[in-house]
Amino acid sequence: MIDQLCGWNADLAPEALEACRGEFTQFRIVGAKEPRPRVALWDAVRKVLGQDTPNYAQRVGDCVSFGAKNVIEYLQCQQIALGNLQSFHPIHTPYLYGCGRKVGEFRIRGDGSVGSWQAVACKRYGTLRAGFDGVPAYSGDLARRWGSPPGPPAETVAPPSPAW
């Protein structure tokens, strides 16, 4: 059954696609010349950090939060390389997972989320640094707890952005 696949729900696909329209689909490399130069984001990451971003084994169906973590951490390194940010902070995936599922109103039974929900959640609730005082380490159990109603603990969640 489709409900048992890792987070994908065909009934929600049209809604997810609609949520991706607009600013989330406007990607391009400004100033790129033909043929395009090789662009590998990990080059900046390795230059800034001296290694790849911290990673760990995914224990449940929270892959969307891992993808968002990588995007945000790579963006941090790009900003540091450009001189627009001072320091790097690893991102806490259970927080991302819980906020993304909260945006999706916990409609997916079992594990899983949708990328468009995650994008909205990051804009609405921000992120949480991994290793910050009192923030528990990643585990599958933690991801499932924070990914279930009502979501991450209230003390960790930023108030929603007024734009949302």
ABEGO torsion letter per residue (X at the ends): XAAABBGBBAAAAAAAAAAABEAAABBBBBGBBOBBBBBBAAAAAAAAAGBBBBBBBBABBAAAAAAAAAAAAAAAAAAAAAGABABBBBBBAAAAAAAAAAAAGGABBEBEBBAAAAAAAAAAAEBBBBGBBGBBBBBAAAAAAAABOAEBBAAABBBBBAAX
